[in-house]
C-alpha cells in the first residue's frame, strides 16, 4: 500500500482546516515511507523556515516509524548517539511535536509533518488531519 495524491490532498485539506480554526498559517508536509516528499504546502504568511521544519518532522516520523514526540526521550537521554543518527539520512531526524507516521491497516506508509504553531498545536493538527483523512492514529 502506498500514499496516493488524493490521500495527500485530503490530509493537507484537513490540516489546513484545523490551522484556520487556530488562526495560524501552518506548513504541512507529507512524505512516503522512505521519507521522500509527496508534497508540501505553506499557507499564506507562514514563516520562511516552516517548510524545512515540516519536512524534517514528516521524514523523522516515517523513517523512525513513530511520532516525533516519542523521540524526545532518546534525544534527552543519549544526546550523543541521537545527534549522530539525526544526521545520517537525507533529512535531519528531529525530536519534538508535530511529526506523525501515516498508518493504514497497521502499516506505516508515510509521515506527516506540521510546523508553525506551538509544538502541541502542530501535534494536534497532525492527529486531527490523519483522523479526518481516514488514517490510524494509534502508535
Secondary structure, 3 states (H helix, E strand, C coil): CCCCHHHHHHHHHHHHHHHHHHCCCCEEEEEECCCCEEEEEECCCCCCCHHHHHHHHHHHHHHHCCCHHHHHHHHHHCHHHHHHHCCCCCCCCCCCCCEEEEEECCEEEEEEEEECCCHHHHHHHHHHHHHHCCCECCC
